[in-house]
Amino acid sequence: MMQTNVIARRPDALQGFRIAPTDTNYFACIFDPIADGVNFTLVVEIFAPGGRTPPNTHADAYESFFVLGGTGIALAGGETFAIGPGDSFVLKPGVEHVVENTGSQKLYCLTLMTPNEGFAELIRNGTPVDITDEDRAVICGRG
């Protein structure tokens, strides 16, 4: 068997998870330490209209967001700012934050956490969910 230095994934192979059954957001896992042996977690975080993360912080990890679709707000470090397609922001370790979908459609964020700091484990220990055709279209830039 040939070994490769490249890890590749097609959109139809993405797995979805909701951390807790009552959460209003879920994750399409792209790369993470559990499935791929990398030291970061890269997901598309998908928020239902009105959905939001609970307030959270990370001791050592940087978390970055790139908005693929939808609209919302980010509350971070005492600041609140609107987010929409093409917007991006990085949260430094220790910054409490919330991301909220304020629009009428789903909010999609490409989210990277480095180092992983248990993020992949939290996600993958959650409830599996289906990634919809609408989700795949946005992830592929067709939505």
Buried (B, 14 or more C-beta within 10 A) or exposed (E): EEEEEEEEBEBEEBBBBBBEEEBBBBBBBBBBBBBBEBEBBBBBBBBBBEBBBEEEBBEEBBBBBBBBBBBBBBBBEEEEEEBEEEBEBEBEEEBEBBBBBBBEBBBBBBBBBBBBBBBBBBBBEBEEBEBEEBBBEBBEEEB
